[in-house]
Amino acid sequence: MTDRSDAPHLPRSAPIDAYGKGGFAFADMSHRGSLLCLPDAIWAWPVTRVSEIDEHTLSRVFAAANRIDTLIIGTGTEVWVAPNRLREALRAVHVGLDSMQTGPAIRTYNIMMGERRRVAAALIAVS
């Protein structure tokens, strides 16, 4: 039996249709909280602030690195520069990193998905 907390919200990728009020809308669904969008599934992501972003909270990205060229991190309303250690760890598995506020991150992710690029997004929910 699969643990529900370990099940994806959606077993495929999908563009993000809307965000705000602490959550996201995608694929005729809504989710309260942050999201991790991978090429094969969309997951709840327990991160609420940039200080929580590290190799552990991005473990699903590292596990799927062979299917990802670019990771976009949506940092909520904060501007954040990823620590060198995280950038180097992602570079070691051939994943590029770009971080920006969540709104622009969603727009960039949706465009890259539309271009069928190998993209993932880690998106912090905003109020």
C-alpha positions as CSV (number, residue, x, y, z in Angstrom):
1,M,0.0,0.0,0.0
2,T,1.4,3.4,-0.9
3,D,1.7,6.1,1.8
4,R,-0.7,8.9,0.7
5,S,1.9,11.5,1.8
6,D,4.3,10.0,-0.6
7,A,1.9,10.1,-3.6
8,P,2.0,12.8,-6.2
9,H,-0.9,15.2,-6.5
10,L,-0.8,14.6,-10.3
11,P,1.1,11.7,-12.0
12,R,2.3,14.0,-14.8
13,S,3.5,17.5,-15.5
14,A,1.1,20.3,-16.1
15,P,1.3,24.1,-16.5
16,I,0.4,26.2,-13.5
17,D,-2.9,28.0,-14.2
18,A,-3.0,30.4,-11.2
19,Y,-1.3,31.1,-7.9
20,G,-1.8,33.1,-4.7
21,K,-3.8,32.8,-1.5
22,G,-1.2,30.3,-0.3
23,G,-1.6,27.8,-3.1
24,F,-1.7,27.0,-6.8
25,A,-4.2,25.8,-9.5
26,F,-3.2,23.3,-12.2
27,A,-4.9,20.6,-14.3
28,D,-8.4,21.5,-12.9
29,M,-7.0,20.9,-9.4
30,S,-6.0,23.2,-6.6
31,H,-3.3,22.8,-3.9
32,R,-2.6,24.7,-0.8
33,G,1.1,25.1,0.0
34,S,4.3,24.9,-2.0
35,L,4.7,22.7,-5.1
36,L,7.5,20.6,-6.7
37,C,6.8,20.2,-10.4
38,L,8.9,17.4,-12.0
39,P,8.6,16.1,-15.6
40,D,6.6,13.1,-14.5
41,A,4.6,14.4,-11.5
42,I,3.6,17.3,-9.3
43,W,4.2,16.9,-5.6
44,A,3.5,18.8,-2.4
45,W,6.7,20.5,-1.3
46,P,7.0,21.3,2.4
47,V,9.1,24.4,2.0
48,T,7.7,27.8,3.1
49,R,10.7,30.0,3.0
50,V,14.0,30.1,1.1
51,S,16.1,29.2,4.1
52,E,14.6,25.7,3.8
53,I,15.8,25.1,0.3
54,D,18.7,22.6,0.3
55,E,19.7,19.3,-1.2
56,H,17.4,17.5,1.2
57,T,14.2,19.5,0.3
58,L,15.2,19.1,-3.4
59,S,15.9,15.3,-3.1
60,R,13.2,14.5,-5.7
61,V,15.0,16.8,-8.2
62,F,18.3,15.0,-7.6
63,A,16.6,11.6,-8.0
64,A,15.1,12.8,-11.4
65,A,18.1,14.7,-12.6
66,N,18.6,12.5,-15.7
67,R,15.2,13.9,-16.9
68,I,15.8,17.6,-16.0
69,D,18.0,20.2,-17.7
70,T,16.8,23.2,-15.7
71,L,15.4,23.7,-12.2
72,I,13.5,26.9,-11.6
73,I,13.0,27.9,-8.0
74,G,10.1,30.2,-7.2
75,T,11.2,32.0,-4.0
76,G,7.8,33.4,-3.0
77,T,8.2,37.2,-2.7
78,E,11.8,37.1,-1.7
79,V,14.9,37.6,-3.9
80,W,17.3,34.8,-3.2
81,V,20.7,33.7,-4.5
82,A,21.2,30.0,-4.2
83,P,24.2,29.0,-2.1
84,N,27.3,27.9,-4.1
85,R,27.1,24.4,-2.4
86,L,23.6,23.9,-3.9
87,R,24.5,25.2,-7.3
88,E,27.6,22.9,-7.4
89,A,25.5,19.9,-6.3
90,L,23.0,20.5,-9.1
91,R,25.8,21.2,-11.6
92,A,27.3,17.8,-10.7
93,V,24.1,16.1,-11.8
94,H,23.9,18.4,-14.9
95,V,20.9,20.5,-13.8
96,G,21.0,24.2,-14.3
97,L,19.5,26.4,-11.6
98,D,17.5,29.7,-11.9
99,S,15.8,31.3,-9.0
100,M,13.3,34.2,-9.1
101,Q,10.1,35.2,-7.3
102,T,7.3,32.8,-7.7
103,G,5.2,34.8,-10.2
104,P,8.0,35.1,-12.8
105,A,9.1,31.5,-12.0
106,I,5.6,30.2,-12.9
107,R,5.6,32.1,-16.2
108,T,9.1,30.9,-17.1
109,Y,8.2,27.3,-16.2
110,N,5.0,27.4,-18.3
111,I,6.9,28.8,-21.3
112,M,9.6,26.2,-21.0
113,M,7.0,23.4,-20.6
114,G,5.3,24.7,-23.7
115,E,8.6,24.5,-25.6
116,R,8.9,20.9,-24.4
117,R,12.0,21.6,-22.5
118,R,13.2,19.3,-19.7
119,V,12.3,21.7,-16.9
120,A,11.3,21.3,-13.2
121,A,10.0,23.9,-10.8
122,A,10.2,24.2,-7.0
123,L,7.6,26.9,-6.1
124,I,7.1,28.5,-2.8
125,A,3.4,29.5,-2.2
126,V,2.6,33.2,-1.8
127,S,-0.4,34.7,0.0
